[in-house]
Structure formats: C-alpha cells, structure tokens
Amino acid sequence: MPPSLTDQYRIVFNRPTFQGNELRYIREAIENGVISGDGPFSKKAQALLEKTLDVPKVLLTGSCTHALELSVLLLNIRAGDEVILPSFTFVSTVNAFVLFGAKPVFIDIRPDTLNLDETQLEGAITAKTKAIVPVHYGGVGCEMDAIGEIAQRRGIAVVEDNAHGLFGKYKNRWLGSFGQLAALSFHETKNFTCGEGGALLVNEKRFVERAEILREKGTDRMRFFRGEVEKYSWVDIGSSYLPSDLQAAFLFAQLEVKDRIQEKRRRIWDRYREQLGAWAEGNGVQLPFIPTHCQQSYHMFYLILPNNEKRSRLIQHLQKKGILSVFHYIPLHVSPMGKRFGYREGELPFTESISKRLVRLPFYTDLEEDLQRDVVRAIWEAPIT
C-alpha cells in the first residue's frame, strides 16, 4: 500500500518481506554485467518453476497482465471474440482480452469458494466464445475437472488466472497446470514477489516457440541465442514482455525458499481460522472455505460479514485500533467500463453481494504473532452485533 495510506496504521494490511539473499543476488547480477531480460537469474527462476510445477515452459514477464496479454496473442483472440470470466476479479484479467477487442462475458461466482461458478458456463457459451478464464480466488482452485471437460467438449481454450494460487493444488495437481496457458503474479502483494512481475506457464508445447517470439518483440532472438539461426529478425507480432534480471534475481531468492515462505503463511492462516472460528459462528460471519480436494496457497484471509453496514463498522473499528483491513474487488460488470459493455447492476447477485460484505485482514509472510493476536483481539471487541 502507498505510504500515505499506511503510515497512520500500527498494523498494515500488507508488507513485502525479504528472505535473505535478495540483495546478494542483485549484486551478483550487476557484477555479472547482465541485467536485462533473460539473464542468468531469469533462467534460474524459470527452471525452478518448470521443475516444481512440471510444466513444459515458464517465461517470466513484467507482470501478470503481460502474461495474460501473451495468452491472448497466442490464442489469436481478436475483435468480436468472446471470453468468459468472473466479474469478481482484478481488472487485469479482463483488460488483457478487451485490449485486443474481445468482449467479456461475465458470470457469477460460487457461494463457497468465490470462484467462477462452473454450472453457469454452458449457458454463457456461444459460437463466438474463444476462451474461459478461471480465477483461483484466494489461491483456492476452481472446479477444473468440470471446467476442463466443458472447454474440451466445446473446443474452447482455458487460460488460468493464477495470480493468487502459486503452489496451490486442485486434486493433487498444481494450479496453473490445467489450462493451455496460465498467468502468475509476483506483485509486492503476492506470496512471492519482485515488486512487479509475472510469468506465463505454457502447458502445451505447440505454443512454446511462438510464446518466445511474441515476448521478444516479435523476433526469433531466443533461437539465435541457442544457435538455431545465424541471425535473428522480425518474424511475428509482439512486444517487450521481459522483466530485467535484477527483478529475476530478487524473485529467485524468494522462490528458492518457497517451502519456508509457505509454512510461515500457513501458520498465519491457521491462527486466524482457529482464533476467529467461534467469533464468526456467533456473529453470522463466513470464513474462507477450502474444499477437501483443494490445497490452498495461503494467499489471504478474509471475512464475509452479514451485510455492508456491519462490514463498515468492523473496518472503522479496526482503523481506530491502528489496524488496516480492506475490502476487495468492485464487480467489473457494474464498473463504468462494464456498463459500456451493456451490463447492469443486479445481473450477478452473488458477486454484488459478496463485494459489499467481504473484508480482508492483515496478511503477509512476516506478520508477527503478537501483532496478529492484536488483530484477533480487536475483532472480538468489534461492535458489529
């Protein structure tokens, strides 16, 4: 969060954390004399993700938005094509497609996981549908079996927005490995960060070579570096979607201790769940739901209050205690841009209801236990009844 919003709080909502080798690796990158894209640390980070997630190719990008834009280009999505996605998501999910002329088709979310409601997919598909974009909200997997079956039967691509879900699983399989393509985020609010950054997971080998070309300004530069061509030139459309190796150095320092980071976040998440369970039950508050067949990524912890008034009272109460809690997405379909696509309030009732009642609690990797205890105590004292 910007300093102007956080200086007044004793307990902030998010704080990027450092795991020890970030500065050392950045110094190495500088000393190596290679700080542009696809340097040694980029290759190390990509290789780590490829091996861990067991995907054919990982390409670091400047952001999750860039990874989604690459997906649009790889799938040749053009003006007039339709893309199905939840309205309860960050604007980048839809912008990546609208930027190239696609029409968003918003559907409602499930009442339990807050993920795209797969039971509404069939009714939203038309002859113009080119992609389905499941968003793994909070790092809890969408129902990928059902989504994949529908997509395969109807000949539609699946692009996973896995900004929240790195190292989460659905039925013991990594999130991000189900769609033809998937996007990751390494923004400072995510479990693993380099300030701004992302990655494209390429799960079908037929896309790999073109993905490299599109990401390298439409040139076959990567083939040149591998000695496959004598010189590189402009061979396709594209843009500059590479992060610098300084960013990759920072990111690699975090990824190489991924188990330690995830264990810290698991403990924070579990403490919230254990210490707020009775309070939530007594006040009609819904806590995050994790299906037994999902292993979450421990990205966030939220509360769903009975109504907007009670949520506002809770947020204000926490503010008075010096604790910053925040709401989440404003539904895209009721935004000014959503209305330009013909959407109106009332069309996706559960999305609209959740948006008015959800509050996220402070959650970051190095959140101290005594500070978390203060957050819990303040919630128990909140006058929301």
C-alpha positions as CSV (number, residue, x, y, z in Angstrom):
1,M,0.0,0.0,0.0
2,P,1.2,3.6,-0.7
3,P,2.9,5.2,2.4
4,S,0.2,7.8,2.6
5,L,-2.3,5.1,3.4
6,T,-0.2,3.0,5.7
7,D,1.8,5.4,7.9
8,Q,-1.1,6.0,10.2
9,Y,-1.5,2.3,10.9
10,R,0.3,0.3,13.6
11,I,-0.6,-3.0,11.7
12,V,-0.6,-2.6,7.9
13,F,-2.5,-4.8,5.5
14,N,0.5,-5.9,3.5
15,R,4.3,-5.6,3.7
16,P,6.7,-7.1,1.2
17,T,9.2,-9.3,3.0
18,F,12.8,-10.2,2.4
19,Q,14.2,-13.7,2.8
20,G,17.9,-13.1,2.9
21,N,19.6,-13.4,-0.5
22,E,17.7,-10.8,-2.5
23,L,20.4,-8.1,-2.2
24,R,23.2,-10.6,-2.7
25,Y,21.7,-11.9,-5.9
26,I,21.0,-8.4,-7.2
27,R,24.7,-7.6,-6.6
28,E,25.7,-10.8,-8.4
29,A,23.5,-9.8,-11.4
30,I,25.2,-6.4,-11.5
31,E,28.7,-7.9,-11.2
32,N,27.8,-10.4,-14.0
33,G,27.2,-7.4,-16.3
34,V,23.8,-8.9,-17.4
35,I,20.8,-7.0,-16.0
36,S,18.4,-7.1,-19.0
37,G,15.8,-9.7,-19.6
38,D,16.5,-13.5,-19.8
39,G,19.8,-13.3,-17.9
40,P,21.1,-15.9,-15.6
41,F,18.7,-15.3,-12.8
42,S,15.7,-15.3,-15.2
43,K,16.8,-18.7,-16.4
44,K,17.2,-20.0,-12.8
45,A,13.8,-18.8,-11.7
46,Q,12.1,-20.2,-14.8
47,A,13.9,-23.6,-14.4
48,L,12.8,-23.8,-10.7
49,L,9.2,-23.2,-11.6
50,E,9.3,-25.6,-14.6
51,K,10.7,-28.4,-12.4
52,T,8.4,-27.8,-9.4
53,L,5.2,-27.3,-11.4
54,D,6.1,-29.9,-14.0
55,V,5.1,-27.6,-16.9
56,P,6.8,-27.6,-20.4
57,K,7.8,-23.9,-20.3
58,V,7.8,-20.9,-17.9
59,L,8.5,-17.4,-19.2
60,L,9.0,-14.6,-16.8
61,T,7.1,-11.4,-17.7
62,G,6.9,-7.9,-16.5
63,S,3.6,-8.5,-14.8
64,C,0.7,-11.0,-14.6
65,T,-1.1,-8.6,-17.0
66,H,1.7,-9.1,-19.6
67,A,1.4,-12.9,-19.2
68,L,-2.4,-12.7,-19.9
69,E,-1.8,-10.4,-22.9
70,L,0.7,-13.0,-24.2
71,S,-2.1,-15.6,-23.8
72,V,-4.4,-13.5,-25.9
73,L,-1.9,-13.2,-28.7
74,L,-1.0,-16.9,-28.6
75,L,-4.7,-17.9,-28.9
76,N,-5.3,-15.3,-31.8
77,I,-8.2,-13.8,-29.9
78,R,-9.5,-10.8,-32.0
79,A,-12.2,-8.2,-32.1
80,G,-15.6,-9.8,-31.8
81,D,-14.5,-12.9,-29.9
82,E,-15.9,-13.6,-26.5
83,V,-14.2,-14.6,-23.3
84,I,-16.0,-16.0,-20.2
85,L,-14.7,-14.9,-16.8
86,P,-15.9,-14.0,-13.4
87,S,-16.8,-10.3,-12.6
88,F,-15.2,-10.7,-9.2
89,T,-11.6,-10.3,-10.2
90,F,-8.9,-7.7,-10.7
91,V,-9.2,-5.5,-13.8
92,S,-6.1,-7.0,-15.5
93,T,-8.0,-10.3,-16.0
94,V,-10.5,-8.6,-18.4
95,N,-8.3,-5.8,-19.7
96,A,-5.8,-8.2,-21.3
97,F,-8.6,-9.5,-23.5
98,V,-10.6,-6.3,-24.1
99,L,-7.3,-4.6,-25.2
100,F,-7.4,-6.8,-28.3
101,G,-11.1,-6.3,-29.0
102,A,-12.6,-9.3,-27.2
103,K,-16.0,-9.0,-25.5
104,P,-16.1,-10.1,-21.8
105,V,-18.9,-12.4,-20.8
106,F,-19.2,-12.2,-17.0
107,I,-20.7,-14.9,-14.9
108,D,-21.4,-15.2,-11.2
109,I,-19.3,-16.9,-8.6
110,R,-19.8,-19.8,-6.3
111,P,-21.1,-19.0,-2.8
112,D,-18.5,-21.2,-1.1
113,T,-15.1,-20.6,-2.7
114,L,-16.0,-17.3,-4.5
115,N,-14.6,-18.9,-7.7
116,L,-16.2,-18.8,-11.1
117,D,-19.5,-20.8,-11.0
118,E,-18.8,-23.7,-13.4
119,T,-22.5,-24.6,-13.5
120,Q,-23.2,-21.3,-15.4
121,L,-20.6,-22.0,-18.2
122,E,-22.7,-23.9,-20.6
123,G,-25.3,-21.1,-20.7
124,A,-22.7,-18.5,-21.4
125,I,-21.0,-20.2,-24.3
126,T,-21.8,-19.0,-27.8
127,A,-20.3,-19.6,-31.3
128,K,-18.0,-16.6,-30.6
129,T,-16.6,-18.0,-27.3
130,K,-12.8,-18.4,-27.6
131,A,-11.6,-18.8,-24.0
132,I,-12.7,-19.5,-20.4
133,V,-10.6,-17.7,-17.8
134,P,-11.0,-19.3,-14.3
135,V,-9.5,-17.2,-11.5
136,H,-8.3,-19.2,-8.5
137,Y,-9.6,-16.7,-5.9
138,G,-7.5,-16.6,-2.7
139,G,-5.4,-19.4,-4.0
140,V,-8.2,-22.0,-3.8
141,G,-8.7,-24.0,-7.0
142,C,-11.7,-23.6,-9.3
143,E,-13.5,-26.8,-10.2
144,M,-11.1,-27.5,-13.0
145,D,-12.4,-31.0,-13.8
146,A,-15.8,-29.6,-14.8
147,I,-14.3,-26.5,-16.5
148,G,-11.8,-28.6,-18.5
149,E,-14.5,-31.1,-19.6
150,I,-16.8,-28.3,-20.9
151,A,-13.9,-26.5,-22.6
152,Q,-12.6,-29.6,-24.3
153,R,-16.0,-30.7,-25.5
154,R,-16.8,-27.3,-26.9
155,G,-13.4,-26.6,-28.4
156,I,-12.6,-23.6,-26.1
157,A,-9.2,-22.7,-24.7
158,V,-8.7,-22.3,-20.9
159,V,-6.4,-19.6,-19.5
160,E,-5.9,-19.8,-15.8
161,D,-5.5,-16.5,-13.9
162,N,-3.4,-17.9,-11.1
163,A,-2.2,-14.6,-9.6
164,H,-3.2,-15.8,-6.2
165,G,-2.5,-19.5,-6.4
166,L,1.1,-20.3,-7.0
167,F,1.9,-23.7,-5.2
168,G,-1.8,-24.3,-4.6
169,K,-3.3,-27.6,-5.8
170,Y,-6.6,-29.0,-7.1
171,K,-6.9,-32.7,-6.7
172,N,-3.2,-33.0,-6.0
173,R,-2.3,-31.2,-9.2
174,W,-0.7,-27.8,-9.3
175,L,-2.9,-24.8,-10.1
176,G,-1.7,-23.3,-13.4
177,S,-1.1,-26.7,-15.0
178,F,-4.7,-27.3,-16.2
179,G,-5.3,-24.7,-18.9
180,Q,-3.4,-24.4,-22.2
181,L,-1.9,-21.3,-20.6
182,A,-1.7,-19.8,-17.2
183,A,-0.6,-16.5,-15.7
184,L,1.3,-15.9,-12.4
185,S,1.8,-12.6,-10.5
186,F,4.9,-11.5,-8.5
187,H,3.5,-8.2,-7.4
188,E,4.5,-7.0,-4.0
189,T,1.2,-8.2,-2.5
190,K,1.8,-11.8,-3.5
191,N,3.4,-14.7,-1.6
192,F,6.5,-14.4,-3.8
193,T,7.5,-11.0,-5.2
194,C,10.0,-8.9,-7.1
195,G,7.9,-5.7,-6.7
196,E,6.3,-6.0,-10.1
197,G,6.5,-9.2,-12.2
198,G,4.7,-12.2,-13.6
199,A,5.1,-15.4,-15.6
200,L,3.4,-17.2,-18.4
201,L,3.0,-21.0,-17.9
202,V,2.9,-22.7,-21.3
203,N,1.3,-26.1,-20.8
204,E,1.1,-27.2,-24.5
205,K,4.4,-27.4,-26.3
206,R,2.9,-26.2,-29.5
207,F,2.8,-22.7,-28.0
208,V,6.4,-22.5,-26.7
209,E,8.3,-21.3,-29.8
210,R,5.7,-18.6,-30.6
211,A,5.4,-17.5,-27.0
212,E,9.2,-16.8,-27.0
213,I,8.9,-14.8,-30.2
214,L,5.9,-12.7,-29.0
215,R,7.6,-12.0,-25.7
216,E,10.8,-10.9,-27.6
217,K,9.2,-8.1,-29.7
218,G,8.2,-10.5,-32.4
219,T,11.7,-11.7,-33.1
220,D,13.4,-15.1,-33.1
221,R,16.1,-13.8,-30.7
222,M,15.9,-16.8,-28.4
223,R,16.6,-19.2,-31.3
224,F,19.6,-17.0,-32.2
225,F,21.0,-17.3,-28.7
226,R,20.5,-21.1,-28.8
227,G,22.5,-21.2,-32.1
228,E,19.4,-22.4,-34.1
229,V,19.6,-19.5,-36.5
230,E,22.6,-17.4,-37.7
231,K,20.9,-14.1,-37.0
232,Y,17.5,-13.0,-35.6
233,S,14.9,-10.9,-37.2
234,W,11.3,-9.7,-37.1
235,V,9.1,-12.8,-37.7
236,D,5.8,-12.1,-36.0
237,I,3.9,-9.5,-34.0
238,G,5.0,-9.0,-30.4
239,S,6.1,-6.6,-27.7
240,S,8.6,-6.4,-24.9
241,Y,7.3,-8.6,-22.1
242,L,10.6,-9.3,-20.3
243,P,11.5,-8.3,-16.7
244,S,15.0,-7.3,-16.0
245,D,17.5,-9.8,-14.5
246,L,17.6,-7.6,-11.4
247,Q,13.9,-8.4,-10.8
248,A,14.5,-12.1,-11.5
249,A,17.4,-12.1,-9.0
250,F,15.1,-10.8,-6.3
251,L,12.4,-13.3,-7.3
252,F,14.8,-16.3,-7.4
253,A,15.9,-15.5,-3.8
254,Q,12.3,-15.9,-2.7
255,L,11.4,-18.9,-4.9
256,E,14.4,-20.9,-3.6
257,V,13.0,-20.8,-0.1
258,K,9.4,-21.3,-1.2
259,D,8.7,-24.0,1.4
260,R,9.8,-21.7,4.3
261,I,7.6,-18.9,3.0
262,Q,4.6,-21.1,2.6
263,E,5.0,-22.6,6.0
264,K,5.1,-19.1,7.6
265,R,1.9,-18.2,5.7
266,R,0.2,-21.4,6.6
267,R,0.7,-20.7,10.3
268,I,-0.7,-17.2,10.0
269,W,-3.7,-18.5,8.1
270,D,-4.3,-21.3,10.6
271,R,-4.1,-19.0,13.6
272,Y,-6.8,-16.7,12.1
273,R,-9.0,-19.7,11.4
274,E,-8.6,-21.2,14.9
275,Q,-8.9,-17.9,16.8
276,L,-11.8,-16.4,14.9
277,G,-13.9,-19.6,14.3
278,A,-16.1,-19.1,17.4
279,W,-16.5,-15.4,16.9
280,A,-17.5,-15.9,13.3
281,E,-20.1,-18.6,14.2
282,G,-21.6,-16.3,16.8
283,N,-21.9,-13.3,14.5
284,G,-23.1,-14.9,11.3
285,V,-19.7,-14.3,9.6
286,Q,-18.4,-16.6,6.8
287,L,-14.8,-17.7,6.9
288,P,-12.8,-18.9,3.8
289,F,-14.0,-22.3,2.6
290,I,-11.3,-24.8,1.4
291,P,-12.8,-27.9,-0.3
292,T,-11.1,-31.1,0.8
293,H,-9.8,-31.8,-2.7
294,C,-8.0,-28.4,-2.8
295,Q,-4.7,-27.4,-1.2
296,Q,-4.7,-23.6,-1.0
297,S,-1.7,-21.3,-1.4
298,Y,-2.3,-19.3,1.8
299,H,-2.6,-16.1,-0.1
300,M,-5.1,-14.2,2.0
301,F,-7.6,-14.4,4.9
302,Y,-11.0,-12.8,4.6
303,L,-14.3,-12.4,6.5
304,I,-17.7,-12.2,4.9
305,L,-20.0,-10.1,7.1
306,P,-23.8,-10.4,7.1
307,N,-24.2,-7.0,5.4
308,N,-22.4,-3.9,4.2
309,E,-23.2,-1.9,7.4
310,K,-21.5,-4.5,9.6
311,R,-18.5,-4.6,7.4
312,S,-18.1,-0.9,7.5
313,R,-18.4,-0.9,11.3
314,L,-15.7,-3.6,11.5
315,I,-13.3,-1.8,9.2
316,Q,-13.8,1.5,11.1
317,H,-13.3,-0.2,14.4
318,L,-10.1,-1.8,13.3
319,Q,-8.9,1.6,11.9
320,K,-9.4,3.2,15.3
321,K,-7.2,0.4,16.7
322,G,-4.5,1.3,14.2
323,I,-5.2,-1.8,12.0
324,L,-5.6,-1.6,8.3
325,S,-8.2,-4.0,6.8
326,V,-9.5,-3.6,3.3
327,F,-12.4,-4.8,1.1
328,H,-11.7,-6.4,-2.3
329,Y,-12.9,-6.2,-5.9
330,I,-15.6,-3.9,-7.1
331,P,-17.5,-6.1,-9.6
332,L,-16.3,-5.4,-13.1
333,H,-19.8,-5.7,-14.6
334,V,-21.1,-2.7,-12.6
335,S,-18.0,-0.6,-13.3
336,P,-18.1,2.3,-15.8
337,M,-16.4,0.0,-18.4
338,G,-18.7,-2.9,-17.6
339,K,-21.7,-0.7,-18.2
340,R,-20.2,0.2,-21.6
341,F,-20.4,-3.5,-22.5
342,G,-24.1,-3.5,-21.6
343,Y,-24.0,-4.9,-18.0
344,R,-26.3,-3.6,-15.3
345,E,-26.5,-3.9,-11.5
346,G,-28.5,-6.9,-10.4
347,E,-27.3,-9.3,-13.1
348,L,-24.8,-11.2,-11.0
349,P,-26.4,-11.1,-7.5
350,F,-23.9,-13.2,-5.5
351,T,-20.9,-11.3,-6.9
352,E,-22.5,-8.0,-6.0
353,S,-23.5,-9.2,-2.5
354,I,-20.0,-10.6,-1.7
355,S,-18.3,-7.4,-2.9
356,K,-20.3,-5.4,-0.3
357,R,-19.6,-7.8,2.6
358,L,-16.0,-9.1,2.3
359,V,-13.1,-7.7,4.3
360,R,-9.5,-8.9,4.1
361,L,-7.4,-9.0,7.2
362,P,-3.7,-8.1,7.5
363,F,-1.7,-10.9,5.9
364,Y,1.9,-11.0,4.9
365,T,4.8,-13.5,5.3
366,D,6.5,-11.9,8.3
367,L,3.4,-10.9,10.2
368,E,4.5,-11.3,13.8
369,E,2.3,-13.5,16.1
370,D,1.8,-10.7,18.7
371,L,0.5,-8.3,16.0
372,Q,-1.8,-11.0,14.6
373,R,-3.0,-11.6,18.2
374,D,-3.9,-7.8,18.4
375,V,-5.9,-8.1,15.2
376,V,-7.8,-11.0,16.5
377,R,-8.4,-9.3,19.9
378,A,-9.7,-6.2,18.1
379,I,-12.1,-8.3,16.0
380,W,-13.5,-10.0,19.1
381,E,-14.1,-6.5,20.6
382,A,-15.8,-5.1,17.4
383,P,-19.3,-3.7,17.9
384,I,-20.9,-5.4,14.9
385,T,-23.9,-7.1,16.5
